[in-house]
């Protein structure tokens, strides 16, 4: 296959697979407890990626790199992804994806607050637009009128803060040079944290093999093979072949894919207010990501993190 077609296939994988993980997470937790599902998924994917790195004879990480990877893995995956997957019990998959898309706003604000990075007009404009879009989105009755939805929104807010802190500090700590190695380590650490939390809360004991549905099992497998390994490999291939700005377009495409899949395959309602909110929020993210001098991370994906 020519390089051109490989690049097209890699973009398709990053756009569609990562956009679809919200729906497949929802299907997976139908009969698998959320934290147990996410923990076993990341432990399995991390072990496979780490073995792959060892087969490629990549350097062994130091103890300090393991410690740093554990911290980032807990922020990205144990708290970040774990909270979002838990929230999918009450928040539609497409709505969750739209809310997550606003994370570059938090990253920009953290860079200004902690490191004194100057806010440029594009960033300030994007922040105001993004906040307006978020207000339009969460002002809908399904978010305001049900206590469960409010808990779901709180969980996603916690995830956004964890992802933002991880995105800000990940470039400032010592991690393996290999994206493959660091992602595997973060998945192993984050998966361990999720599994331990599931055990500590007693969630894991509620799982029964005889109640596991075929759709949940296949969704878990999809998340391991495609969501973590195939999409991850495609993402890193693109980083080596095209500009980061082109790769970052997944920030805008993933929520749209998630919204359409939730509507088409899960019977989720997509209101005009939701569409308007999504357009406003993604416009804000566009301004933030394209502000000169702003180096905004792709939430949960760049520098070795994983997707939702």
C-alpha positions as CSV (number, residue, x, y, z in Angstrom):
1,X,0.0,0.0,0.0
2,X,1.3,3.4,-1.0
3,X,2.2,5.9,1.7
4,X,-0.7,8.2,0.6
5,X,-3.2,5.5,1.2
6,X,-1.6,4.5,4.5
7,X,-2.0,8.1,5.7
8,X,-5.6,8.2,4.6
9,X,-6.3,4.9,6.4
10,X,-4.5,6.2,9.5
11,X,-6.7,9.4,9.5
12,X,-9.8,7.3,9.1
13,X,-8.7,5.1,12.1
14,X,-8.0,8.1,14.3
15,X,-11.2,9.9,13.3
16,X,-13.6,7.0,13.4
17,X,-12.2,4.6,16.0
18,X,-11.5,7.2,18.6
19,X,-14.9,8.9,17.9
20,X,-16.6,5.5,18.3
21,X,-15.0,4.6,21.7
22,X,-17.7,6.5,23.6
23,X,-20.4,4.3,22.1
24,X,-18.4,1.1,22.6
25,X,-17.7,2.0,26.2
26,X,-21.4,2.5,26.7
27,X,-22.2,-0.9,25.3
28,X,-19.3,-2.5,27.3
29,X,-20.6,-1.3,30.7
30,X,-24.1,-2.6,30.0
31,X,-23.1,-5.9,31.7
32,X,-19.5,-5.1,32.9
33,X,-19.1,-2.7,35.9
34,X,-17.5,0.6,34.5
35,X,-14.3,0.7,36.5
36,X,-13.7,-3.1,36.2
37,X,-14.3,-2.9,32.4
38,X,-11.9,0.1,32.0
39,X,-9.3,-1.4,34.3
40,X,-9.1,-4.8,32.5
41,X,-9.2,-3.1,29.2
42,X,-6.2,-0.9,29.8
43,X,-4.2,-3.6,31.7
44,X,-4.7,-5.9,28.6
45,X,-3.8,-3.2,26.1
46,X,-0.9,-2.0,28.1
47,X,0.6,-5.5,28.5
48,X,0.3,-6.1,24.8
49,X,1.9,-2.8,23.9
50,X,4.7,-3.3,26.5
51,X,5.4,-6.7,25.1
52,X,5.5,-5.2,21.6
53,X,8.0,-2.7,22.7
54,X,10.2,-5.3,24.3
55,X,10.0,-7.3,21.1
56,X,11.3,-4.2,19.3
57,X,14.1,-4.1,21.8
58,X,13.2,-0.6,23.1
59,X,15.2,0.6,26.1
60,X,13.9,-0.5,29.5
61,X,12.4,2.4,31.5
62,X,14.1,3.7,34.7
63,X,12.4,3.6,38.1
64,X,11.8,7.3,37.9
65,X,10.2,7.0,34.5
66,X,7.9,4.3,35.9
67,X,6.9,6.6,38.8
68,X,6.2,9.5,36.5
69,X,4.2,7.2,34.1
70,X,2.2,6.0,37.1
71,X,1.2,9.5,38.0
72,X,0.3,10.5,34.5
73,X,-1.5,7.1,34.0
74,X,-3.6,7.7,37.1
75,X,-4.6,11.2,35.9
76,X,-5.3,10.3,32.3
77,X,-6.9,6.9,32.7
78,X,-7.8,6.1,36.3
79,X,-9.4,9.5,37.0
80,X,-10.0,10.8,33.5
81,X,-11.2,7.9,31.4
82,X,-12.6,6.1,34.5
83,X,-14.9,9.1,35.4
84,X,-16.1,9.6,31.8
85,X,-17.0,5.9,31.4
86,X,-18.8,5.9,34.7
87,X,-20.7,9.0,33.6
88,X,-21.9,7.2,30.4
89,X,-24.5,5.5,32.6
90,X,-26.5,8.7,32.6
91,X,-24.9,11.0,29.9
92,X,-25.5,10.3,26.2
93,X,-22.3,9.2,24.4
94,X,-22.5,12.1,21.9
95,X,-23.1,14.7,24.7
96,X,-20.1,13.3,26.7
97,X,-17.9,13.6,23.6
98,X,-18.9,17.3,23.0
99,X,-18.2,18.2,26.7
100,X,-14.8,16.5,26.5
101,X,-13.9,18.5,23.4
102,X,-13.7,21.7,25.6
103,X,-10.6,20.4,27.5
104,X,-8.2,22.6,25.6
105,X,-9.8,25.5,27.3
106,X,-8.8,24.1,30.8
107,X,-5.3,23.4,29.5
108,X,-4.9,26.9,28.3
109,X,-6.1,28.3,31.6
110,X,-3.8,26.0,33.6
111,X,-0.8,27.1,31.5
112,X,-1.7,30.7,32.3
113,X,-2.4,30.2,36.0
114,X,0.5,27.9,36.9
115,X,3.3,28.8,34.4
116,X,2.2,32.4,33.6
117,X,1.9,31.7,29.9
118,X,0.6,34.8,28.3
119,X,-3.0,34.6,27.0
120,X,-3.3,35.8,23.4
121,X,-6.4,37.2,21.9
122,X,-7.2,34.0,20.1
123,X,-7.1,32.1,23.3
124,X,-9.3,34.6,25.2
125,X,-11.8,34.6,22.3
126,X,-11.9,30.9,22.2
127,X,-12.4,30.6,25.9
128,X,-15.4,33.0,25.9
129,X,-16.9,31.2,22.9
130,X,-16.3,27.8,24.5
131,X,-17.9,28.8,27.8
132,X,-20.9,30.1,25.9
133,X,-21.2,26.8,24.0
134,X,-20.9,24.8,27.2
135,X,-23.7,26.9,28.8
136,X,-25.9,26.2,25.8
137,X,-25.2,22.5,26.0
138,X,-25.7,21.8,29.7
139,X,-28.7,24.2,30.0
140,X,-30.9,21.6,28.4
141,X,-33.6,19.9,30.5
142,X,-32.0,16.4,30.5
143,X,-29.0,17.9,32.3
144,X,-30.8,20.3,34.6
145,X,-33.8,18.2,35.7
146,X,-32.3,14.8,36.7
147,X,-29.9,14.2,39.7
148,X,-28.2,11.4,37.9
149,X,-27.2,13.6,35.0
150,X,-25.8,16.2,37.3
151,X,-23.6,13.5,38.9
152,X,-22.5,12.5,35.4
153,X,-21.6,16.1,34.6
154,X,-19.6,16.3,37.8
155,X,-17.7,13.2,36.9
156,X,-16.9,14.5,33.4
157,X,-15.8,17.8,35.0
158,X,-13.4,15.9,37.3
159,X,-12.1,14.0,34.2
160,X,-11.4,17.2,32.3
161,X,-9.4,18.7,35.3
162,X,-7.4,15.5,35.6
163,X,-6.7,15.4,31.8
164,X,-5.8,19.1,31.8
165,X,-3.2,18.7,34.7
166,X,-1.7,15.6,33.0
167,X,-1.5,17.4,29.6
168,X,0.2,20.4,31.2
169,X,2.8,18.5,33.2
170,X,3.5,15.5,30.9
171,X,6.1,17.5,28.8
172,X,7.9,18.6,32.0
173,X,8.7,15.2,33.5
174,X,11.1,12.4,32.6
175,X,9.3,9.8,30.5
176,X,10.7,7.2,28.0
177,X,11.4,8.7,24.6
178,X,9.3,6.0,22.9
179,X,5.7,6.8,22.6
180,X,4.9,3.1,22.5
181,X,6.7,2.4,25.8
182,X,5.3,5.4,27.6
183,X,1.7,4.7,26.5
184,X,2.0,1.1,27.6
185,X,3.3,2.1,31.0
186,X,0.5,4.7,31.5
187,X,-2.1,2.1,30.5
188,X,-0.6,-0.4,32.9
189,X,-0.6,2.1,35.7
190,X,-4.0,3.6,34.9
191,X,-5.5,0.1,34.5
192,X,-4.1,-1.0,37.8
193,X,-5.6,2.1,39.5
194,X,-9.0,1.4,38.0
195,X,-8.9,-2.3,38.9
196,X,-7.9,-1.5,42.5
197,X,-10.6,1.1,42.8
198,X,-13.1,-1.5,41.5
199,X,-12.0,-4.0,44.0
200,X,-11.9,-1.5,46.9
201,X,-15.4,-0.2,46.3
202,X,-16.8,-3.8,45.8
203,X,-17.8,-3.0,42.2
204,X,-15.8,-6.0,40.9
205,X,-17.7,-8.4,43.0
206,X,-21.0,-7.5,41.2
207,X,-19.7,-8.8,37.9
208,X,-21.1,-12.2,36.9
209,X,-19.8,-14.2,33.9
210,X,-23.2,-15.7,33.3
211,X,-24.7,-12.2,32.8
212,X,-22.0,-11.0,30.3
213,X,-23.7,-10.1,27.1
214,X,-22.2,-10.7,23.7
215,X,-22.3,-7.0,22.8
216,X,-20.5,-6.1,26.0
217,X,-17.8,-8.7,25.4
218,X,-17.2,-7.7,21.8
219,X,-17.2,-4.0,22.8
220,X,-14.5,-4.7,25.4
221,X,-12.5,-6.5,22.8
222,X,-13.0,-3.7,20.3
223,X,-11.7,-1.1,22.8
224,X,-8.6,-3.2,23.5
225,X,-7.7,-4.0,19.9
226,X,-9.0,-1.0,17.9
227,X,-9.5,1.7,20.5
228,X,-6.1,1.3,22.2
229,X,-3.7,-0.5,19.8
230,X,-4.9,0.2,16.2
231,X,-5.9,3.9,16.8
232,X,-2.7,4.4,18.9
233,X,-0.5,3.1,16.1
234,X,-2.3,5.2,13.5
235,X,-2.0,8.3,15.7
236,X,1.8,7.9,16.0
237,X,2.2,7.0,12.3
238,X,0.5,10.3,11.4
239,X,2.7,12.3,13.9
240,X,5.7,11.0,12.0
241,X,4.3,11.7,8.5
242,X,2.2,14.9,8.6
243,X,2.1,18.1,10.6
244,X,0.8,18.1,14.2
245,X,-1.8,20.6,13.2
246,X,-3.4,18.2,10.8
247,X,-3.3,15.4,13.4
248,X,-5.0,17.7,15.8
249,X,-8.1,18.0,13.6
250,X,-9.2,14.8,15.4
251,X,-10.2,17.2,18.2
252,X,-13.0,18.5,16.1
253,X,-13.9,15.3,14.2
254,X,-14.1,12.8,17.1
255,X,-17.1,14.6,18.8
256,X,-19.0,14.7,15.5
257,X,-18.4,11.0,14.9
258,X,-19.5,10.2,18.5
259,X,-22.6,12.3,18.2
260,X,-23.6,10.7,14.9
261,X,-22.9,7.1,16.1
262,X,-24.9,7.7,19.3
263,X,-27.8,9.0,17.2
264,X,-27.7,6.3,14.6
265,X,-26.9,3.2,16.6
266,X,-28.0,4.0,20.2
267,X,-31.2,6.0,19.7
268,X,-29.8,9.1,21.3
269,X,-31.6,12.4,20.7
270,X,-29.7,15.1,19.0
271,X,-31.5,18.4,19.5
272,X,-31.0,21.6,17.7
273,X,-29.7,23.1,20.9
274,X,-27.1,20.3,21.1
275,X,-26.0,20.9,17.5
276,X,-25.7,24.7,18.1
277,X,-23.8,24.1,21.3
278,X,-21.4,21.7,19.6
279,X,-20.7,24.2,16.8
280,X,-20.1,27.0,19.3
281,X,-17.8,24.9,21.5
282,X,-15.8,23.5,18.6
283,X,-15.4,27.1,17.2
284,X,-13.9,28.0,20.6
285,X,-11.5,25.1,20.6
286,X,-10.5,26.1,17.0
287,X,-9.5,29.6,18.3
288,X,-7.6,28.2,21.2
289,X,-5.7,25.6,19.2
290,X,-4.8,28.1,16.5
291,X,-3.7,30.9,18.7
292,X,-0.1,31.7,17.8
293,X,2.2,30.5,20.6
294,X,-0.5,28.3,22.1
295,X,0.7,24.7,22.3
296,X,-2.5,22.9,23.3
297,X,-2.5,19.2,23.9
298,X,-5.0,16.7,22.5
299,X,-6.8,15.5,25.6
300,X,-5.9,12.0,26.6
301,X,-4.0,11.2,23.4
302,X,-0.9,13.1,22.9
303,X,2.5,12.4,24.4
304,X,1.6,8.9,25.2
305,X,-1.9,9.2,26.7
306,X,-4.8,7.1,25.6
307,X,-8.2,7.8,24.3
308,X,-11.5,7.6,26.2
